[in-house]
Amino acid sequence: MALSQQSLEILMDLIEMKVSALQIQDRDDARELNKLRKCRQELLLEKSHSKSKTMKGLLRSTSFEEKLCKKRVSSRY
């Protein structure tokens, strides 16, 4: 399931808030901090993959539109 850019941003903001509010007092808190950091990294990766997929889709649609235009132009002559 892919998440929207807006959902990714919201989740990252929530993680940032929790990390800033977390006061490490024992090993469990340290583990939670590590989990939050790992989660943040995964979201960043997902965000970058999502952007690259969007860009690839835009490039494909542009090239498809260009092909249509070329076909229309060549069919006129």
C-alpha positions in Angstrom: 0.0 0.0 0.0 1.5 3.3 -1.1 1.1 6.4 1.1 0.4 9.8 -0.3 3.0 12.6 0.1 0.8 14.3 2.6 0.5 11.2 4.7 4.2 10.7 4.7 4.8 14.3 5.8 2.3 14.0 8.6 3.8 10.7 9.9 7.3 12.3 9.8 6.1 15.3 11.7 4.5 13.0 14.3 7.7 11.1 14.7 9.8 14.3 15.0 7.4 15.5 17.8 7.6 12.2 19.7 11.4 12.1 19.4 11.7 15.7 20.7 9.4 14.9 23.6 11.0 11.6 24.5 13.1 11.7 27.7 15.5 8.8 27.8 15.6 7.3 31.3 16.2 3.6 30.7 16.9 1.0 28.0 13.3 0.8 26.9 13.3 4.5 26.1 16.6 4.1 24.2 15.0 1.2 22.2 12.0 3.3 21.4 14.2 6.2 20.2 16.0 3.8 17.9 12.7 2.4 16.6 11.5 5.9 15.9 14.7 6.8 14.1 14.5 3.7 12.0 10.9 4.4 11.2 11.8 7.9 10.1 14.5 6.6 7.8 12.0 4.2 6.2 9.5 7.0 5.7 12.2 9.1 4.1 13.1 6.2 1.7 9.4 5.8 0.9 9.1 9.5 0.3 12.0 9.5 -2.1 10.7 6.4 -3.9 7.3 7.9 -4.2 8.7 11.1 -5.7 10.8 9.1 -8.2 7.8 7.1 -9.2 5.8 10.2 -9.7 8.5 11.8 -11.8 8.9 8.6 -13.9 5.1 8.6 -14.5 5.2 12.2 -15.6 8.1 11.5 -17.9 6.2 8.5 -19.4 3.0 10.5 -19.9 5.0 13.3 -21.5 6.7 10.9 -23.9 3.4 9.3 -24.7 1.9 12.7 -25.5 4.8 13.5 -27.7 4.3 10.2 -29.5 0.7 11.1 -30.1 1.6 14.5 -31.4 4.2 13.0 -33.7 1.7 10.5 -35.1 -0.9 13.3 -35.7 1.7 15.4 -37.5 3.0 12.6 -39.6 -0.5 11.5 -40.5 -1.2 15.0 -41.9 1.5 14.6 -44.5 
